[in-house]
Amino acid sequence: MASSSATWPKFTPRWGRLPVEQYLILNSRQRYWNHSSSEPNDQQRLRLVREYIHLDNIPKEWDPTDFGEAWHEPDPNDADPSFAPKRIPTEHEVETILRPWRSQDLRKRAWEIWCAKDRGYPVMLRTYYGNGQEGDIKFTEYIQVSDTYEGADCHALNDAELFNFGSDWRRIFDILPEIAGCQYHQPDYDASDINNVVEIRPSAHYPRRPDQEMLDEDYADLEEEIRNSKAEHPDWKDDLDILLEPGDTVIRSLLRAATITWIIIVDEETFRTDTLLFKYLDMHQNVTVEGRLELDQGYIDEMLMRWEDGGRPLGFIMENGTVGERYKLSTESGRNFFRLSDDLEYQADNANPEVDE
């Protein structure tokens, strides 16, 4: 397996640098690691990692570097005291909690992924390894669809010992919870009008919940869209999900607003069809929209830039892909998210922008 190489090729994060490591070693009255617990360390760690990826927000004190952007030229040894983690783990915590979980190579990948999440870059995860050398050659071709993956294996995850998940791709979050992502980085100023720069009070957190302002803008137009869709599909009661039409619709825009991360999966079908599987995910790693796309470097790079710029227009997969199970109108969770009654009547007071895990 090649070593990680990308924005931080010589950087080894000190223990406690990654936000999830801060979560694991917190020792206030309510939290978290219990050294006297009868629960095996591996199980306790896994439980806490899975709690971490469902947090509403991540305190900035867990990463005072602001996704690494606060460093102009970071110390490769991560010894700068002005950017020290909130809490430095003890040697016992390192040996008991952190080191047994991930190698330094994985931690380097994790840091790269965490920093790139501010720009929304997805990892490309290979989950099928039953085709030997032929598959290795194919994967090399697949990563050439974007410069994001060529020469930067922190985002191109290809290791049979670590990632041979088959259809159980969600296991990646147990190893690299950094993929679960955050919402877009909020700058400390609004420079949309260069003649009137407005300062914004910095948030104390990296948010993970959907952007309420974006949701409210779309909810304002949803009632009319649902009414028109019902008129176009008079038999909609026989199949509620028929109203989840493809296109640049309000419903699809709401799904985009609920999405905080995405992942490109290279599975067995990818090797058969040369189509990459895209999964867009909410803050609980529920699929909002998913679909396959043929290899096209220009279009995939366009998708990457579109995501970084805020996701408008929505893009082919978001507009035409399959809506995730928890967001379908035939499910209670989906109707709650879209503020719809069982008869798909819009209910403005049913404000629930989050689908539970």
Beta strands, then each sheet from edge to edge (+ up, - down):
strand 1: 57-59
strand 2: 124-126
strand 3: 156-157
strand 4: 189-190
strand 5: 198-199
strand 6: 205-207
strand 7: 261-266
strand 8: 275-281
strand 9: 287-294
strand 10: 322-323
sheet 1: 1+ 6-
sheet 2: 3+ 2+ 7+ 8- 9+ 10-
sheet 3: 4+ 5-
end
